[in-house]
Amino acid sequence: MPELLLAQDPIRIHALEQQVQDLLRLQRTGPIVQQPLPEEQSASSTSPEKNGDVIDEDIVSPEQADTLIELYKTDMMPHFPFIIVPPSASVDKLRHVKPFLFLAILSVACFHDLNTQDKLCHRFKYMVSERVLLGGDDCLQLEYLQGLLIVLAWNQYHGRSKYYSQYLQLAISIAVDMRLDRKPIRPKPTNAGSKRDPISEKPGPQTWGAEEQRAAAGIFYISSTISKLLDKMNTFPCTQYIEEGCLALREKAEFRTDKDLYHVIRLQRIIETIDKIATSTGSDSDAQSAYLRVRGELEEFRAYLCSDVSDSHLLFMQFHTAKLFLYQVAFFERNLQQFPSMHLNILCEGLEGAKSFLDLYLWLPPKSEMALTNSEWIQLSFGVTLAAKFAIISKEPNVEPHTRDLRHRLNIDNVFRHLALRIGSLVGRAGDGNKQKDIFFYYEQRVRKIEKWYERLTKATGADSPISPSIAVLPPANPHRGSVSHSQGIPPVPPPATSSHVPVSVSFSHQQPQGYAPITYGNPNMPPTPSQQPPYQVPMAAVGMTPISSYQQYSPAPSIAFPDLMNAHGWDNMFTIPMEHDAMIFDVSQGYGLGMASPPSDATSTWDSPSA
């Protein structure tokens, strides 16, 4: 039967014969030789030389490397105190003993020179492939984990690599395989006689060293921060051993920032608890009880933070983020504003918390925000977005008389302008006029888009109110401002807690070994005992550390503010806001309602790492 079909189809027979001839011709001409790539493409795809480093290849000079390492120690390390470079560590020693960590630090500290930074980031990418991905068991070294953590912490400078998630999972795999989240394994003797054998294998350490303990805490902090603020899964949970390691670091206090690590981890655990309130399937009554419980924990933490006189910008910013996160979950996600007794309290506390958070950033000296970590930029984006939401809700007629002063103190319009000017002044590192190469260009665009959204929604609701005669709008925040006029009933702006007229949270001391006495820290759930008198009380308002229950006196129970608006898509998402260029944006003339679209921002307008 097949032969009959072939006989009836001479065209098919001819095609088969042609294929056979083509195969024979290829066999006679020999094996196929791979054609070389074009010179430009081949040069760009080859890895750097393995024998030399960035100094040998003249990407950076020894003097530049020394400056960048010192910049990391003084300006950047306080924002991420999980990887410490001792003051005694020289550039030459770090370069030869820990070349991977050395390159990671250079790649994030070289933020003033975008062209050089691109070369360093490109080199780091190849070193990750050669040393970590293809390193086998040799990659299980603390140096590789530390280098990855550095790049993850300041990933905005590696943003275009799109490798954030990959680097994070690589770091987690190293930490898990090294068992840094639990006690080290102590090898057991093979037989009873080897217990007394002097040449048998000695047991391993009972605890990890200080560097390993800091790294384990750092990987949890990064993984948890990204997962909670960006609604992702945390693949490296905190363990009791990590907390115990932070307590041991605080007691030893080898470096000044070691005393803050336990506070950072504890605050992050509180943020995780807040996230559970949002995802819980329990009743609203259970959510209300959980909200009050977490609110009490934050109030106790505020008391500890004030008595400990910490100068950590990281810790203060994280504390205000935790407060705003609680208000976000309670007011917008669990809709606890349906409880009349709690509605106005949450709204007022949200406005005051947003002001304290934004003041913390606006008080920073100019250009110092270039040392902020990727996590801190995400927190700032969250704070600005939530401040705009609370400012809009506070204009509802039933609550406006009670929130007017707080909203005018927040002065969100002035905050938008000041943020855009500050962040916009950071753009231009490329040197060739191409702003899109600079990550701060997208940060500035994010601020301006939130501002446009806020203005458009304010006009749509028509809920704007005149300025109260009892309080004037505060001038733009200025780190060098002097006294403020007390006329028209304006309360004086509290002076900074340090003599340099900068808030205490930004006065970083050089990372010198400190001889701190052990800090008494009892049960985390109990307030300090009367015998534990703090040595000095920082002016709480100077750093936004006023008691959380400041607005308990507001007793009226207004109706739910903007019920249609708050039920619209996007108000339960902390980063989702409608943008000007989106086709589905609501029509201002139609007001607001359930049909109002709130699509997510495009990837280039977010403040977080492009891949985070």
N, C-alpha and C positions, 0 to 999 in steps of 0.2 A: 504493500500500500504506500509506504513512503516513497518508493522508487517511482511509482506511478505519478505521484504529485510532483516530484522533481522533473519528470519528463514533460509534464504539462506546463512547466513554468521555466522556460529558458532564461528569463531575466534573473530569476533567483540563482540559477546555476552560475551565471556569469558573475554575479556579485560575490558568491562564495569563492570562485576561482581567483578573483581579484584580491580578496582578503588573504588567501594563501600566498600569492605572489608578494604581497606587501610584507608578510611575515618573513619570507625567505630573504627578501632584500635587506631587511633590518639585521638578520642574522649574519649575512655576508659582510656588512659594513662594520661589525664589531659592536662592543658594548656602548651604550649611550653615555656620553661624557657630560657631566653636569656643567652647565654654562656658568661662568663666574658672574657674580652680582655686579651691578654698576659700582664704580669706585665710591661714589658718595654714599649709597645705601650700605655697601659692605663696611665702610668705615664707621657708620653709625650703629651697626649691629654687632660689632665686635666688642668684647669686654675690655676694660682697661688693663694695662700691664699689671701683672701680678707681683713683680719685683719691687715696684716703687709705690709710694703713697702720694697723697695730694701735695705734700711739700716737695717731694722729689720731682714731681711733674710740674712744679711751679704753678699750681692752681692757687695756692696760698703760700705766702712767705712765712718763715719761722716767726717773724715779728707779728704778722697778722694773726697767726695761730695763737700766739701768746695773748694777744688782745682779745680774741674771741673767747678763749677759755676763761679769761678773767671776767669778761662780760657775763658769761654764763654763771660764774660763781656769785657775782654781786647782784645782778639784776634779774636773772631768770630762775636760778635755783630756788629762791624763796617761794616762787609760785608753784613749784613741783618738788617738794623736799624729800622725795623718795629716792632720788639718785644724787648722792652727795660726792662732790669732788673736794677732798680736803685741801685746805690752804697750802699745805706743804707739798702737794702733788705738783710737780713741774710738768711743763708741756712735753719735754723730751721723754720723761718717764711714762706719761700717759700715752704718748704716741707709740712707744715701743712695747709697753706691757699690755695695753688695752687699745689696740688700733681701731677696733670696731666701735667702741664707745667714743674714742677720740674723733672719728669721722662723724658720728651721729651728732655730737655736740657742735662741731664746726658747721654742720649743715643747717642747724636751727638757729645758731647764734649769728650767722652771717646775713641777717635780715636787712642790713643797710645796703647791700650790694646784691641785687637780684640776679645779675648774670653769673656771678661767682657762686651764688647759692644754688642756681640751677645745675651747675657742674658738680657741686658737692652732692646734691640730691641724686643726680644721675649715677655718680660713683657709689653712693650708698646702696642704691637699688641693685647694682651688680654684686656688691659685697654680700648683700642678703642672699642672693641666689647662690653664690659660691660657698659661703661659709655656713649658712643656716639651712637652706633648702637641700643642698647637696652635701652637707657636712656629716650626715649620719649621726652616730653617737657623739661625735666631737662637738656638735652644736649645743649639747647640754652643758653650757657654761654660763655663769652669771653675767659675763661681759656681754653676750649676745642679748640676753634678756634686758639688761640695762640700756643697751643701745636702742633696742626696739621701743622701750618705754619712753626714751627721750624723743624719738621721732613721733610717737603716738601723742605725747603731751603737746608738742608744738606742730601738729600735723597740718595746720593752716599753711605752713611754709613748704610742705610736701603735698599740698592739696591736689595738684594736677596729676599726681602719680596714680590716683584712684586706688591706692593699695591699703587704705586704712583698715578695712575688715580683715584683709589677709595678714597684715602685720599684727593686728590684735590677736588673731587666732594662733599665729606663730608664737607670739609671746606667751599666750595661755598654755600652749602645748609644751613649751619649755618649762614653764613653772610647774605644770602638772607632772611632767616626767621627772623633774628634779624633786618633786614632793615638797615644794616650798610652803604649801598650805597645811602641812601637818608635820609631825615630828619626823626627824631623819630616821631611816632604817638602821638599826644596829645589827651588824652581821652576827649570827649565832655560831658558836664553835661547832665544828663538824663532829667532834666526839668528846667524850668526857675528859680524856687526857689532854686535849688541847687547851683546856682552861688554864693549865699551869705551864703551857709551852711558851717560853719567852720569845720564840721566833714565829709564833703563829700570828695570823692577821689580827691586828688590834681593832677593837670596836670603834665604830664611828662616833661622831659628836652627838651629844644628847640634845642639843639645840642648834638651830642655825645661827650664823653670825649676824651682825648688825646689818650688813649690806643685803644679805638674803631676806632678812625680816622687812627692811624698807621696800625692797623690790616686790615682795609678796603683797604688801599693803598697797603699793602703787598700782599693781595690775588690777587689784579689786576696785580701787578708786576709779580708774579709767573705765573699766568695763561696766561698773554699776552706774556711773554718771551718764555715759552714753546711752545705756539701755533705758534708764528711767526718763531722762529728758527727751529722748527721741523715740520712746516707745518701742524698744527692741528687747530681745532676750539677753539676760545676763548669764554668760557661760562660765563665769568664775565667781561663785558666791563666796562670801566671807565665812571663815571658820573661826572657831574658838581659838585655835592656835595662832591665827593672824592677829586677833585682838590681844592675846597674851604677849605676842611679840612686840606690839606697839606699846603696851604697858611697860615691858622690859626696857624698850628704847627710851621711854620717858623717864624711868627711874635712873637709868645710866646717864642720860642727857649728854652724850658725847658732843653733839652739836646743838646749836640753839633751837633749830626747827624740830628736833626730835621730840620736844615736849608737846608739840601740836599734832603729831600723827594720830594719837589715840582719839583726840577730839574730831579729827577729820573722818576717821573711820566710823566713829559713833554717829556723827551727823549723817553720814551716808546711809547708815543702817536705819536712821529715822526716816530718811527720804524713801527708802525701800518700804518701810511700814506705811507711809502715806500712799505710795503706789498701790498697796494692797487694798486700801480703802476704795480706790477708784475701780479696781477690778473685782471687788467682792460682790458676791451674789446675794448677800444678806439684805435685810430690810433697811429702810432709811433710818429707823431708830437705832439699829446697830451701827450704821455709818455715823450717825450723830454722836454716839458714845465714843466711837473710835476717834472721831475728830477732836472731841474734847480731851481725850486721853493724850493724843499726840501733841495737842496744843499745850497741855501741861508739861510735857517732856521738853518742848522747845523753850518754855518759860524757865524751867529749871536749868536748861543748858545755857540760857542767856545769863543767868545769875553766875554760873560757873565761869563763863567766858569773861564777864566783867571783873570777877575777883582774880582771875588768873593773869590779867594784864597782858594778853597776847597781842603781838604786833603783826600777826599773819594776815595779809590781805586775802590769801586763799581761804582761811577759816572764816573771816567775816563775810566774804562773798558767798561762801557755801551756806552759812547760817541764814542769810537773807534769802537765798534761793530756796532753802527748805521751807521758810515761812510762806513765800509766794507760791511754792508748789502745793502747800497745804490749802491755801486760799483758792488756788486754781481747781483743785480736786473738789473741795467742799462747795464752791459757788457755781462752777461751770460743769463739772462732770457728774457729781452726785446730786446736784440741785438741792443742796441743803438750805438754800434760801427759801424753800417752801415752808420751812419752820419759821413762823413770824418772829419768834423771840430771838432767832439767830440771824435773821436777814441783815439788819443794819449793822450789827457788830462785825460780821465777816466783810461787808463792803467797806466799812470805815478802816478796819485793820488792813484790808487789801490796799487801799489808797495810801495809808501811812507806810506799809511795808514796801510798796513800790517806790515811794519817795526815798526812803532810807537806802534801798538798794541802788537806785540811780545816783544818789548823792555820793555813794561810795566810789563809783566810777568817775563821776565828774570832779571829784576832789583829787584825782590822780594828777601828778605833774604832767605837762604836755609831753607827748611822745613816749611816755613810760608804758602805754598800753601795748607797745610792740613786744613787750616781754610777757604779755598775758598768754596763758595756755589756750589750746583749742577748747578745752572744757569751760574755761572762764568766758570765752567769747560766746559759746552756746548759752551759758547762763545769762549773759548780758542780753542776748537776743530774746530769750525767754522773758526776762524782766521788762524789757521795753514793750514787747507784745502784750503782756499781761497788764502793764500800766495803762496802755491805751484802752484795753477792754474795760477795766474798772472805771476809767475816766468817762467812758461813754455811758456805762450803766448808772453812774452816780448822777447823771443829769435827768434821770426820770423824775417827774414832778413830785411824786410822793416822798422821795428821799432827798431831793435836791437841797432843801433848806438845811438838812442835817449834814450833808456832805460837801457843801459849798466851800467852806474854809479849807477842808482837806484837799479838795480838788484844786483850789487855787494855790495852795502850798506846793502841790505836786507840779503844777504849771507845765503840763505835758507839751504845750505848744513850744515853749522855750526849750524844753529838753530835746525835742526833735531837732530844732535849729542848732543847738549846741553840739549834739551828737554828730550831726551831719558835717559841721565845720571841723570838729576834732578829728573824726575819722577820715574826712576828705583830705586833711592836711598830711595824712600818712601816705597818700597815693603819689606815685611818681618815682618809685625805686627802680623801675626798669631803665630809665634814662633815654629810651628811644621814642617816647611819646605814646607807647602802646599801653594804655591804662588797664586793658583787660588781662595783662600778665600779672597784675598786682592783686592779691587777695583782698586788700583793703578797699579796692574799687567796688567789689561786690558787697562788702560790709556797708559802705556808704549808700549804695543803691538800696540795700535792705531797709535802712533807716528812712530813706525818702519814700519808699513804697508804703511802709507802715504809716508814715505821716499823711500821705495822700489818702490812704484808706480811712484813717481816722477823720480827716477833714470831710471826706465825702459822706461818711456815715453820720457825722454830726449834722451835716446839712440835711440828710435824708430824714433823720428823726426830728429835726427842728426843736431839739431839746436844749439848745445852748441857753445859758443864763448869764445875766450881767454879773460883773465882779462885785463881790460884797464890799460895801464901804468900810467894813471893819478891818479889811486886810488888803494889802496891795500885792501885786505880783512880784515875786522875788527876782532880783537880777540874775543874769546867767551865772552859773557856778564858776568860780574862778579859784584855782589853788592859791593864788597870791592876793586874794581879796582881803581887805582890812575890815574895819568895823562897818556894820550895816545900820542904816537909820532906824531908829526906834519909833518914828512918827507913825501916825495912823494905826497905832495899836499893833505894830509888827513886832513879834517877839524877837529878841536878838538871836542871831545865828550863833550857836555855841562854838567857842573857840576850839581849834584843834588841840588834841591831847599832847602834842609834842611841841617843843620850842621852835621847830622849823616851820610852824604854821602849815603842816601837812597832817592829815589824820593819822592816828597811831597805827592804823592798819597798813600804811604804805611806808613806814619808816623802817626799812630793813637794815639790820646790822650785818656786818660782814660775817661770813660763816667761819667763825673761830671756835675752837673747842671751848665749851663753857663748863664751869664747875658748879652747876646748879645743885642746890640741895634737893633731896627727894621731895616731891610735891605730894601733899596729902590729898588723896582722892578716894573717898569711900565708895559707898554704894551709889552707882550711877543714878538710881531712881530716887535717892534721898537728897534733900538740900543740905548745904554745909551746916555743920554743927556750930553752936555759938562760940566754941573754943577755936574754930578755924577762922580767925579774923583775917580778911584780906589785907595785904600790906598797903594797898592803894586803890581807891575807887576811881576808875576812869569815868569821866563825864559820859553817861550813857548816850545822851542825845548826840554827842559829838561823833559817834560812830553808828548812830541809828539803833542803839541797843535799848530803847525805851521798852518798858514792860508791854507784853502783848495785850494785856487786858486794859489798855489805856482808854478804850471807848466803850466800856461796859455801861456808862451812864446813859447811853442812847437807848431809850426804852420803847419809843413808838414802834408799831408793827405795821409798816406799809405793805402794800400789795407787791407781788412779784414784779421786779423791774424788767420791762421789755420781754414778756413771756414769748412772743413770737420770735423775736431776735435770738433769744437764748436757746430756743428749740431748733433754730436753723442749723444746717450743716456747717461745721467748722468751729462753733463756739465751745465744743468739748475737746478741741485740739489746740494745744498751746502754741503751735507754730503755724497753723493753717489760717491764712487771711486772704481775702480776695484781692487780686492785683488789678492795676489799671489796664493792663494789656490783655486781660482774660476776656474772651468773648461772652462768657456766661455771667459776667458781673451784673449785679442787680441794677435796675433803672432807678436813678435818684428820684425821678418824678413819681414813681410808684411806691415810694416809701420802703418798708421792710416787711418781711413776712416769711412764711414757711418756704416759699419758692425762691428765696434769696440764695444764690449759689455762693459757696465759699471754697473754691478749689484750692489745692495746695500750691505753694509757691514753686516756681521753677528751680531747678537745681543750682542755677548760677546766682540766685538771690538769697540763698540761705547763708547763715553765718557759720554753720558747722562745716566740718570737713566735707568735701563733695561726696565722699564715699561713706561718711560716718552715718 
